[in-house]
């Protein structure tokens, strides 16, 4: 198995705050003149994962002179292990806010899946330099426009085990890609996850797009008309630019064989900064 996290460039590792949030900081040695001229990038992982999920992305952005922060929410990856039966999505909001402050200036936040909806919620009250959402969990408002038609299972009110990543056929992930995820995927807070599901009793997380004023980009894995509708509805809610990437899996956007399509889309969008 190829462990992509072992191929990352040299970087600083530190623990932040009372919850010992594990943070990785990457700076370009070949483009020192760029540091300070561009806002930093803050990478926010999704459910069950951690900063390791960005292993394929980080070298590309560091190589272009971007200072990159890859965070881990409480009890994820190398952050201190905590009682996940008590963790709420608001705890995760606090974690992202704490790392945002650690950046020293307003970052461009890049959020994946669960991290995407959390970053949207924070952007209502925090002025980010920019916001990039990669296959974000959808808001209550987007669900009303483009609801899921397939059966959706509510997670029980206990800790949710890591999702299975067996070696099955994937349209954009190799056996190495799947094995890499299987090595690191871990438990998730059911309480936090259920609060974010728009089809659950809580009704999901509401987003007021009028409060989000930073430049934004929405990237969506598209395998159906419904996928595209959700992606476009999210972009419209945030007045964001939209990129629909066809024949991609959710995790394949980050670690799949065609992940560069998402990276290139972000790079092109970042030229404005």
N, C-alpha and C positions, 0 to 999 in steps of 0.2 A: 504494500500500500504506500502511496506517495502522501506524506504528511505535509501539506502545503504550508502549515504554520511554521515548520522548521526551515523554510526557505526565505523567511522574511528578513529584511535588512536589520542591521544593528539599531537598537532603539532604547529608550528609557522606559523602565517599568516602575510604577509606584502605586501605593495604596492611599486612597482618599477618604477622609471623613471617618465618622464613628462606625460606619458599616464596612470599612475596609474595601471600598470599591476598587477593583483592579483596573488600572489604566495604563495603556501603552501609548507612547508618544514617539512619533517618527518625524525626523527632519532631514531634508536633503543636504547632503554634503557636496554634491556637484552643482547645486544652485543656491549657495548661501545668500546671494543678493536678493532672492525672491522672498526669503523669510521676512515677515514684517510688512511686506508690500501687499500681500494677499491675506484675506481672512483665513483663519485655520479651518480645517475640515474636521467635524466631529461625527464619527461613525457610530450609529446606535443599532445594536443587534435586535433580532426578533425573539420570539418565545423559544425556549428549549436550547438556545444557542449562546453565543458569546462573541468576543472580539475575534476569535479564531475564524469565524464565518467570513471575515473580510480579507482573509489571507491572500486571495488572488487579486483583490482590488488595490491594496495598500501600495505595492511597489510601483504601480502605474502613476499614482498621484504624487508619491514622494519623488519619483523620477522627473516630474514636471515642476518641482519646486514648491509643492504644497506641504505645509506642516499638518500632519495628521494625528488626531487623537482617536483611539479606538477604545471605547469604554466597555465596562461590564456592570450590569445592574446587580443589586444585592443578591447573593447566593447563586450567581452565575459564573461559570468557568472558574477563574482563580480568585474571585471575590470571596469574602468570608461566608461560610455556609451558615444559613439561618433557617428558622422554622418556616417552611414555605406554606404551611396551612394558614399562616397569619398574614402573609404578604398580600397587599392590595395593589391595584394598578396605580393608585395615588402614591404609594411608596416608590414605584418605578419613576413616576413623574419627579419626585423629590431627588431621585438618584441622577436623572438626566440634568436637572437644574443644577445640582452640585457640581457635576463635571463641566457644565457650561460655564460656571463661574471660574473653574480651574483653568479654562482656556485663556483667561485674561482679557479677552475681547470677544465680541459677538461672533460666533462661528457660523459657517455654512453647515447645517445639520443634514446628514444623510441617514435616513431611517428606513429600515427594512421590516415589513410585515407588522408585527406588534409594535416594534419601534417606530414605525411610520405613524400610526394613529396616536401614539403617545407624544411624538414630536409635534403633530398637528395641534393637539390640545395645549401643549406648552406655548406654541406660537401665538395663541390667542392673547397671552399676557407677557411674553418675552419677545423682544425684537431681535430675531435672528438675522444674520447677514443674508442668508438664503436658506431654502428648504428643498431637499430632494427626497422624494418618497418612492421607494422601490417595492412594488407589489404590496402596498400598505393594506393593513386591515381597514375595512371601510367604516365610515361613520354611520350614525343613525339616519342622517339625512340621505346619504347615498343609497343606503339599503331601501329606503322608501321609494327611490326612483328605480333601482335595479335589484330587487330582492333575489335571494338564492332560490332556485326552483328545485334543486336536489335536496334530499333529506339531510338535515344537519343535526348532529348529535351534541347534546349539552354535556359538558364535562362534569362529573360528579364533584361534590364539595370536598374533595380530598386532593392530595398532590397528584398531579398528572404525570405519568411516567413518560420517558423519552419516546418520541414516535419511532416506529420501526423504519430502518433504512436498509432493507435486505437487498441483495443483488438481483433486482428485477430489471426488465427492460425499461429504459428511460429515454425519452426523445432527445435529451440534451445533456445527460450525465453519464459519465463512464463508470466502470466498476471502482476505479480509484476514487472518483468523486463521492460515490455512495459510501465507500468504506471509510473515507475521511470523516464524513458526517456521523457515521455510526460510532466512530471512536469517541467523539466529543459530545454528541447530543445528550442532554441531561433532563432532569425533572423540571416541571414548571408549576407555578402557583395556579391552582384551579380557580381560586377566588378572583385572581386578577384576570385570567383568561375569560371566565364567564361574564365578567362585567363588561368586557369589550365586544362580546357577541351581540350584534343587533337583533338577532332572532331569539335571544334569551329573555328571561323574565324582566331583567333590568333594562332591556331595550337598547343596549349599546351605548357608545360614547357620542354625545352630540358635539358637533363642531360648528362654530360661528365663523364662516369664511370671511365675513366682513371685517373681522378683527385681525386677520392674518394679512399683513401688508408687504412682507418681504417677497422678492422674486422666488418663484417656486417651479419645480419640475416634477411631474408625475410619470413614472415608468411602470408599465403594466405587462405582465405575462398574459398573452392573449391566446386562448384556445377555443373560444366560442364568442358569439355575438354578445352574450351576457357579460363575459369578461371585459370586452371592449366598452360596453355601456358603463360598467362600474368605473373603469379607468377614466373615461371621459367625464363622467359625472363628478368624480373626485377632482379632476383638473378644473372643471367649471366652478365647483364650489370654492376653490382656492384661487381662481383666476390664474391658473398655472399653465405652463406649456405641457404638452402631452406627447409621450412616445409609447406606442403600442408595439411590443415585440412578440411576433407570432411564433407558435410552435416552441414555446419555452415552458419549463416547469417553474414553480414558485422558487424552489431552492436553486434551480439551475441558473437563475439570473445572477446568483452570487458565485456559485462554485461549479457551474456546468461548463461544458466544452465550448459554448458560445457566449460566455459571460462578457467577452470583450465588446459585444454589441451594446450592452448596458453601460459599460465603462466609457466607450466612445461617445455615447449619447450625453453622458454627464460631462465629459471633457469639453465637448462642443458648447454645451450650455454654460460652462464655467468661464468661457472666454470673455464674458461681460464684466468679470471682476478684475 
